[in-house]
Amino acid sequence: MRMSKFALFAFAIGSVVGSTSALAQYDQVGAWTIMGRSSEYKGCVARARYNDGTILRFGHDSISNQKFLNMSNSIWTGETLNSPQDITMDFGRYGRFSVEATFRQRDGMPTFEIGGLNDGFLDVFSAASSLAIIHKGMLLTRRPLNLAGTRRATRALQQCQFG
């Protein structure tokens, strides 16, 4: 199933999302750290780090008015920077979706960036209990990532963004 069901499109978010090092912690919800920027740029990001080194970031960029998901891991090498890559995101019983991501370096780590997400995607992402990230037919993580607490993190992110 293509993500077009949720009107997903990839775009080069580049410096719009920027480094998470410029963010201040807003809240902690389970494994998710909710971070927000200064008042003149009210973008917020939820971030979780997994034991295998994978980092997931999702949020809303108020400058571009876009929702995004970034997936990073230092062992994901070998792709051409700034190149589009086909990724399959398997949410178990919630479905398996093919998306186009842009491969970049983010905070010194190889990162797949997906932008232009709508609320439908975030509903699936926050409701699912696990996420398997598949690239070129291979699982990129040791096992599917545990998404427990993502619904609460999404609510905290919205509070950070719009509260």
C-alpha positions in Angstrom: 0.0 0.0 0.0 1.4 3.4 -1.0 1.3 6.1 1.6 -0.7 8.2 -0.9 -3.7 7.0 1.0 -2.6 9.4 3.7 -1.5 12.1 1.2 2.2 11.7 2.0 4.8 13.3 -0.1 8.5 13.6 0.5 10.3 16.9 0.4 13.7 18.2 1.3 13.2 19.6 4.7 17.0 20.3 5.0 17.7 23.2 7.4 14.0 23.7 8.1 14.0 21.0 10.8 17.5 21.8 11.8 19.6 20.4 14.6 17.8 19.0 17.6 20.7 20.4 19.7 19.1 23.8 19.4 16.0 22.5 21.2 15.1 22.8 24.9 13.3 20.0 26.7 9.6 20.7 27.1 8.4 17.3 28.6 9.3 13.7 29.0 6.7 11.1 28.1 7.9 7.5 28.6 10.8 7.0 26.2 9.9 10.1 24.3 11.6 13.5 25.0 9.5 16.4 23.8 11.6 19.4 22.8 10.6 22.9 21.7 12.3 25.8 20.2 12.2 29.5 21.2 9.1 31.6 21.1 9.9 33.1 17.7 10.1 29.6 16.2 7.5 27.4 17.8 8.5 24.1 16.2 8.4 21.1 18.5 9.9 17.6 18.2 9.4 14.3 19.9 12.5 12.1 20.1 13.2 8.5 21.2 16.4 6.6 21.2 16.4 2.8 21.0 19.0 0.3 22.3 20.2 -0.5 18.8 21.1 3.2 18.3 18.1 4.1 16.2 16.6 7.5 16.9 13.1 8.5 15.8 12.1 12.1 15.6 8.7 13.4 14.6 7.1 16.8 14.9 5.6 19.9 13.3 7.7 22.6 11.7 5.7 25.8 12.0 7.8 27.6 9.4 6.9 25.2 6.6 3.7 24.1 8.4 4.7 20.5 7.7 4.7 17.4 9.9 7.8 15.2 9.6 9.4 11.9 10.7 13.2 11.4 10.8 14.8 8.0 11.4 18.6 7.9 12.2 21.2 5.3 13.0 25.0 5.6 12.8 25.3 2.2 11.1 23.1 3.2 8.1 25.8 4.1 5.6 26.4 3.7 1.9 23.6 5.8 0.4 24.2 9.0 -1.5 23.5 12.1 0.5 20.4 14.1 -0.4 19.1 11.2 -2.5 15.5 9.9 -2.5 15.2 6.4 -1.0 12.3 3.9 -0.9 11.5 2.9 2.6 8.8 0.5 3.8 7.3 1.2 7.1 5.5 -1.8 8.6 3.1 -1.0 11.4 1.9 -4.5 12.0 -1.9 -4.8 12.0 -2.1 -1.1 11.0 -0.6 -1.7 7.6 2.6 -1.6 5.6 3.3 1.6 3.7 5.9 2.5 1.1 7.3 6.0 1.3 10.0 8.1 -0.3 12.5 9.5 2.2 15.5 11.7 1.6 18.8 10.4 2.9 20.8 13.0 4.8 23.2 13.6 7.7 21.4 14.9 10.7 23.3 15.7 13.9 26.2 13.7 12.5 24.1 10.6 11.8 22.8 9.0 8.6 19.1 9.9 8.5 16.1 9.1 6.4 13.8 12.1 6.4 10.1 12.0 5.5 8.1 15.2 5.3 4.7 16.4 4.4 3.0 14.0 6.7 -0.7 14.5 7.4 -2.8 13.8 10.5 -3.8 10.4 9.1 -0.2 9.2 9.1 0.4 10.4 12.6 -2.8 8.6 13.7 -1.4 5.3 12.4 2.1 6.1 13.8 0.7 6.9 17.3 -1.8 4.0 17.4 0.6 1.2 16.3 2.6 -0.8 18.8 5.6 -1.4 16.7 7.5 -0.1 13.6 9.7 -2.1 11.3 11.8 0.0 8.9 12.7 -1.8 5.7 15.1 -0.6 3.1 16.1 -2.6 0.0 14.3 -5.6 1.4 16.3 -5.6 4.7 15.1 -4.7 8.2 17.2 -1.7 9.3 16.8 -2.3 13.0 17.6 -5.5 15.0 13.9 -6.0 15.6 10.8 -3.8 15.1 10.9 -0.7 17.2 8.5 -0.5 20.2 6.1 2.4 19.8 4.5 2.1 23.2 3.7 5.6 24.5 3.7 7.2 21.1 0.0 8.3 21.4 0.8 10.1 24.7 3.9 11.6 23.2 1.8 12.9 20.2 -0.6 14.6 22.6 2.4 16.2 24.5 3.9 17.3 21.2 0.6 19.0 20.3 0.5 20.7 23.7 4.1 21.9 23.1 3.3 23.1 19.6 -0.1 24.7 20.1 -0.4 25.0 23.9 
